[in-house]
Each structure stands twice: as C-alpha cells, then as structure tokens.
Amino acid sequence: MADSTVAAPARAPHRHDSREVILFGGVYGAVLASSMVAALTEFGHSTPAARRYDALWVLFTGFASALAHGYAHYIAERGQHRRWDVLRDLADEWPLVAAVLPSVALLAAAGWGWLPANGVEYPAFGLNMAILFVLGVITARSAARNWPAALLIGLVDALLGLVVVVANALIK
C-alpha cells in the first residue's frame, strides 16, 4: 500500500514591508539607545574618554541587536530560503542601526570636546524621545488620523518609550 501522506508545500518566508521595517527599527533603536546611554552614564563617568567609549558601545550594541534581530527573523520564518536571504534579512535591520546613530553622534561629540561630556545624556535622551514622537505622528497620520489625534498619539508613544527606558534603568 502506498503512503498517502503528501508533504505540505514549503512556505515562502514572510517579507516585511519597508514601512514596517523602518518603524520597528526606529522605535527599537531609539529605545535601545536611550537605555544604553542611561546604563552607561549610571556609573557617573563623564570624561571625554568615557563618552568616546560610550559612543562605541552604543554603536556596537546597535549593530549586535540588528544582527540578532535579523538572524531571529531568518530562523523564525523558516521556509524555503534562497542562498542569500539571510543577508537580506540582516540588511533589513538598517533602521535600528540608523536610530542609534544620533545618540552615538552626541556621545562622540562630547568625547571629542565639541559638547560638554557631563550631562550629554540629557540631550541624547531628549532626541530619542523626539524620534519616538515623530514616528508616532507619522504612523498615526498614515492611519488617517487627524492632526490633533496624531500629535496625541505621538506624545503617548514618546511617553511609553520613556516608561520603557526608566523601567529598564530601574531593573539594572
């Protein structure tokens, strides 16, 4: 008697659209950068050399997180992959790295003496909250919300980011 079971056809991996990739990476990167800056400045090191070190760690963490997230997508969406799909999945994580770059730039500027090394975490934190606000407004407007609602959603998104960063700092 012949085996009547038929293997299910291989499912193609899910492709995330550009908007989803940019928004996810932007939010994740802004929260990650804020959390990293908070964690690195918690110890009170505010010399230019420490800020250069902080900039490198935030950049390294952004790349490591993008690598881990892209690889997780590749594994989680197992399907019939082409040879270079893993590279495309990793490249799709560029918004996460791009979102940490403003914090890296501020920390590096403080490290090079262009900004005061003491207290640079506050502008970095404010900049990341502004990124979350803008991303919230963009998503709300693209969902056909009116301007007052979009601004309120952006504010709530920035406040949620603030809560995540503060909670992360308290846990550490």
C-alpha positions in Angstrom: 0.0 0.0 0.0 1.4 3.4 -1.0 1.9 6.2 1.6 -1.0 8.6 1.1 0.6 11.5 3.1 1.8 14.3 1.0 4.3 16.8 2.3 2.9 20.3 2.6 4.5 22.7 0.1 7.2 24.9 1.5 6.0 28.2 2.7 7.9 31.3 1.4 9.4 33.4 4.2 7.3 36.4 5.2 8.6 39.7 3.8 8.2 42.7 5.9 7.2 45.8 4.1 9.5 48.9 4.1 7.3 50.9 6.3 7.1 48.2 9.0 10.9 47.7 8.9 11.6 51.4 9.2 9.1 52.0 12.0 10.1 48.9 14.0 13.8 49.6 13.7 13.3 53.3 14.5 11.4 52.6 17.7 13.6 49.7 18.8 16.7 51.7 18.1 15.6 54.8 19.9 14.6 52.9 23.0 17.8 50.8 22.8 20.0 53.9 22.5 18.2 55.7 25.4 18.5 52.6 27.6 22.2 52.2 26.7 23.0 55.8 27.4 21.2 55.6 30.7 23.0 52.4 31.7 26.4 53.7 30.6 26.1 57.0 32.5 24.6 55.4 35.6 28.2 54.9 36.9 28.9 58.7 36.8 31.8 58.5 34.2 31.5 61.8 32.3 35.0 62.3 31.0 35.6 62.8 27.2 37.3 59.4 27.1 34.3 57.8 28.8 32.0 59.4 26.3 34.0 58.1 23.3 33.8 54.7 24.9 30.1 55.1 25.4 29.6 56.1 21.8 31.4 52.9 20.7 29.3 50.7 23.0 26.0 52.2 21.8 27.1 51.7 18.2 28.3 48.2 18.9 25.1 47.3 20.7 23.0 48.7 17.8 24.9 46.5 15.3 24.7 43.5 17.7 20.9 44.0 18.2 20.3 44.4 14.5 22.3 41.2 13.8 20.4 39.3 16.5 17.1 40.5 15.3 17.7 39.9 11.6 19.0 36.4 12.4 16.0 35.7 14.6 13.7 36.7 11.7 15.6 34.3 9.4 15.2 31.4 11.9 11.6 32.2 12.9 10.4 32.4 9.4 11.9 29.2 8.3 10.7 28.4 4.8 12.3 27.8 1.5 15.0 30.3 1.6 17.3 31.3 -1.2 21.0 31.3 -0.6 21.3 35.0 0.2 18.0 35.5 2.1 19.9 35.7 5.4 21.9 38.7 4.2 18.7 40.4 3.0 17.1 39.7 6.4 20.2 41.2 8.1 20.2 44.2 5.8 16.5 44.9 6.6 17.7 45.9 10.1 19.4 49.1 9.0 16.7 51.3 10.6 17.6 50.0 14.0 21.3 51.0 13.5 20.3 54.3 12.0 18.1 55.1 15.0 21.1 54.7 17.4 23.3 57.0 15.3 22.0 60.3 16.8 23.0 59.2 20.3 26.3 57.9 19.0 27.0 61.3 17.4 26.1 63.2 20.6 28.3 60.9 22.7 31.2 61.1 20.2 30.9 64.9 20.0 31.1 65.0 23.8 34.1 62.7 23.6 35.9 64.9 21.1 35.2 68.0 23.2 32.6 69.6 20.9 29.9 69.2 23.6 30.3 69.1 27.4 30.9 65.5 28.4 29.0 65.9 31.6 25.2 65.9 31.0 25.2 64.9 27.3 22.9 62.0 28.2 20.0 64.5 28.6 20.1 65.8 25.0 20.6 62.2 23.8 17.6 61.1 25.8 15.5 64.1 24.5 16.5 63.4 21.0 15.4 59.8 21.3 12.1 60.8 22.7 11.7 63.2 19.8 12.3 60.3 17.4 9.6 58.2 19.1 7.2 61.2 19.0 7.8 61.8 15.3 7.5 58.1 14.5 4.2 58.0 16.4 2.9 61.0 14.5 3.9 59.5 11.2 2.2 56.2 11.9 -1.0 58.0 13.1 -1.1 60.2 10.1 -0.6 57.2 7.7 -3.6 55.6 9.5 -5.7 58.6 8.5 -5.8 60.2 12.0 -6.3 63.9 12.1 -3.5 66.2 13.3 -4.7 66.6 16.9 -5.1 62.8 17.3 -1.8 62.2 15.6 0.1 64.6 17.9 -1.6 63.0 20.9 -0.6 59.5 19.7 3.0 60.7 19.1 3.1 62.1 22.7 1.8 58.8 24.1 4.3 56.9 22.1 7.1 59.1 23.4 5.8 58.6 27.0 5.6 54.9 26.5 9.3 55.0 25.4 10.1 57.0 28.5 8.4 54.4 30.7 10.3 51.5 29.0 13.7 53.3 29.4 13.0 54.2 33.0 11.8 50.7 33.8 14.9 49.3 32.1 17.2 51.7 34.1 15.5 50.7 37.4 15.8 47.0 36.7 19.6 47.2 36.1 
